Amino acid sequence: MIFHLTSKKPVLLIGNGVRSAGASHLVYDFIEKTKIPALTTMNAVDLVQDKYRIGFIGTYGNRVANMILNECDFVISVGARLGLRQIGHKKELFAPNAKLVRVDIDQYELGRQIKDDEEVYPLDAKDFMERLLEEDIPSFDIWNKKCFEAKELLEGYDDLEGNLCIKKRFTDEKLAEINEMIIKNNKHDDDNTPPDSNGDNSDNHDDAGNDNDGTLIIDASCAPQNIAFPQDVNLLNEARENLEEIIISICYVYNLKRPRMYRKNARKDYLSLAKSKKRSAKKDSQSTEETAAVHTP
């Protein structure tokens, strides 16, 4: 049996691997069945929403989510790599009172041991959740209510500047209008669909009588997962290349002699830094300066 029946304060921790495995619906089934609180990592923040949402853990996480993680006695981590951003520099402080079960299809990730007595399952998240749902697990209503009481008590403490800006500029009514507008504008365009024998489009039959009852949550912290952060060396290299192009364009337009910019050397320094697995602070700083520099006489 996977679940520890001696647990009094269990937590389900969801990572982006659940999305990749197509197991999002199983998470809601599990919460409904057991009433076990579900927390997420930052990349999986949208996988637990509406009445089930508590928050996400980690350095940039919600205060209440981190407090619950600190209080719980059993963590089932599914599809979460549990990297430095989630567990911090001191592994022993991650869920200090809890037994840990880790589920990840990537055995390399499971090779990074977090707790000495952790249990690991190198399984697909969907397969694991299906097995977990088959187990006879009691309901944790009281623990669930305490978690949501804590969330309500701490409501507003985690509001960042971006979130506050949205709240100040948009009322609930205005957000509802935006929600409806987005849904309306993203409906399938039936203009190019050939009509059936009755002159109606087939999609119209499917949509007839189906009113929208979904919820769109707008949050300033939402962003594409492939964004680059300021410390990303790729940004510096891209800025250097753009600056070189600007210099070349100016020289061409004004018929100036193009300066020597040592582009090959800069590219070599960039690749050396980008491919290095271990970086010291001194080397990182020196290589970053070299990568960003455009050398001209």
N, C-alpha and C positions, 0 to 999 in steps of 0.2 A: 504493500500500500504506500502511495506517495505521500498522502496527507498525514500529518502528525496529529492524532486525536487528542493528545495531551495539550495541544496549543489552545490558549485562551484569547490571544490577540493576533490572529494571522493577517497577513497582507498579501495581496496579489500585485506584483510589480510587472508592468507591461512595457516592453521595448518595441522598437521598430521592426524586429523580426516577426512579430505577430502579424503586422501588415503584409510583409513579404510572403508569409505562409498562407495568407487568406483566412486567418482565424479570428478576425475582429468580432464576428457575430458570436463566436463561442465564448468570448470574454463576457459579453452581456448575459449569455445563458448561465455562465458560472456565477456571476454576481447575483442574478435573480434567484438562483437555487440556494446559495450559501449565505448571502448578505455579507460576504467578506469584502472589506474596503479595497478598492483598486487604485493604485498610484501608477504613474507613468514616468518614463524618461522624457526629456525635452522633445526629442524627435518623434515621440509617439503621443504627444499631448492631445491630439485630436481623436485618439482611439477610444477614450473614455470621456463621454460628454453628457450633457443634460443633467438629470437627477443623480447620475452615478459619479459625476466629476468631483474630485477632491483637489487634485493638483499634480504637479510633477516634482521630482526630487532633484537634488544636486546643488552645485554651486550657484546656479541661476534659478533654482527651483523655488516653489512656494514654501513659506515658513511652516504652514500647517502640515504639508506633505512630509517635510523633513522631521517635524516633531513626531508625527505618527510613526515614521520609520524608526525613530529613536526609541519609541515606546513599545513597539510590537515585539512578539516573542517568536514569530515564524514568518519568514519571507519566501514566497514562491516567485522567483524571477524568471520570466518567460521572454525570450528574444531580446534581452537587454545585455549589452556587452559589459556593463558595469565598469566603465573606464574611469579615469581620474576625475572627470567632471561630475561623475555620479557619486563616487565613494570617497573622494578626497585623498590627501597625501597619506593619512594614517588609516590603514585598512581596518585596524582594530576598533575604530570609532564608527564604522559603518554598521548600522543596525546592531548595536553592541549587546542587546539582550536577546537577540533572535537567532534561531537556527536558520540556515540558508539552504534553499534548494535552487539550483541554477539549471536552466534549460536553454541550450543553444545548439544549433545545427553545426556551428563552426567549432571544431574541437580545439583549435588554436586559442580561441577566446577562453574556453573552459580550462586551458592549461595555466592561465593566470589565476592562481589560487587566492581567494579572498579570505576565507575562514578555514581553519585547520580541519574542522569537522563538517564542512559543506558537502552536500550531496549533488552530484552532477548527472545530467541526463543529456547525452548528445543526440537529441531528437528534433524533428521538425516541430515547430510550435503548434501546428494544427493537430498533429498526432498526439502530442502531449496533452493538449487541452481536452481532446476527446476522451483520453484515458482518465483524466482527472474528473471529468463530468460523470463518469461511470461509477466513481467511488461514493460510498455512503458517508457524506460529510454533513455534520450538524449545521444548524443555522446560527449565525453570529449577529443576531439583531441588536443586542445590547451594545456590543463593541462597535457596530456600524453606526448606531445613533450617537455614541460618544464622539466618534471621529467627525461626524457632520456637525455636531454641536461645537466642536473645536474650530471647525472651518468657519462657522457662522460667527463665533466669537472673535476670530482673527480677520474677519472680512475687512478689507481696506488696507491692512498693514503691508500687503505685498504689491500695492499699486505703484507701478513705476511711472516715470514721467510720461512715456508714450501712452500708457493706458489712461492716465489721468487726463491727457489732452483729448482723447476720444470721448471720455465721459463728460468733459466740460463742453465740448462742441456739439455733441449729439445726445438728444434725449432718447428715452426708450422708444417713444413713438416714432422718432425720426429713424432710429435703427431698424424698427419694424418695417418702415416704408422702404428703406434701402434693401432690406431682405427680400421683400416682395418684388421690387424692381429687378434685382439680380436674377431671381427665379424666373420672372416673366421673360427677361431678355435672353435667358439661356435655354429656353424651351426649343425643342427640335423644330427646325424650319421645314414645314410640310409643303412649301411651294413647289419643290421639285419632285415630290412624290406623286406618281401616277395615280389617279383616282380609281376606285373599284367600280364595279358595275352599277352601283347606286350613286356614283358621283362623289362619294366620300373617301377621304384618305383613311387608310387602315389605322394610322396612329390615332386618329380622332376617336375611334371606337375605344381604344385603350385608355385615352385620357378622359373620356366622358365620365363626369361625376366624381372624379378623383381630385378632391381639393387638397392643396398643399397643407401638411401639418408638421412640416419639419422646422428646424431651428438653425439659423445661421449665427454663429458666434464670431463677432469681430473683435480681434485682439491685436494690439500694436506689436506684440511679440511674435506674431505669425510671419514667417518669411520662407522663401524657397530653401530647400536643404542644401542646394549647391552654391549658396552665397559664399563670398570670400570675406574673411575677417581681416582687420587692419594688420595683424601680425603675419598674415599669409605672404610668404616670400614671392608667390606668383604675382601678387599685386605690384610689388616693387619692380619685378622684371618687366611686367606689362607697361608700367609707367615709364621705365627706361626706354623701352622699344618705341613707345609713342613719342617720347621726347626726341629720340633720334630721327624719327620720321618728320617731325616738325622742323628740326634743324636742316634736314635734307631739302624739304620743301622751300624753306626760306632762302637757302643758298641757290636753289634753282630759279626761283622767281626773281631774285635781285642780282642774279648772275655773280654770285660770290663764290670764292673758293671753298669747297667743302672741307671742314676740318677733319683731322683723323680722330676717330672716336673709339678705336679698339673694341669694336663690337664683338669680335670672336672671343676675345679675352673675357669680356663681360658675360657672354653667353656660357662660356666654360665655367666661370665662377658660380653662375646661377645653377647650372646643372649639378655641379659638385655639391652645392648646399642642398638642393632639392632631393638628391638621391641618398644623402648621408642618413643612416639610421639613428646614429647617436650624435647629438650636438651639445657641445659645452656652451655656456653662456658667452664666453669670450669669443669662441669661434663663430657662434651664431651672429653676434653683433658685428664682428669684422667682416664676415661674408655678406651680411645684409647690406653693409655700407658699400662694399665692392659691387654688389649686384645692382644697387640703386644708382651708382655713379655713372655719369656720362663723361668720359675723359676727352677734353679738348685742349689744344695747345693754349 
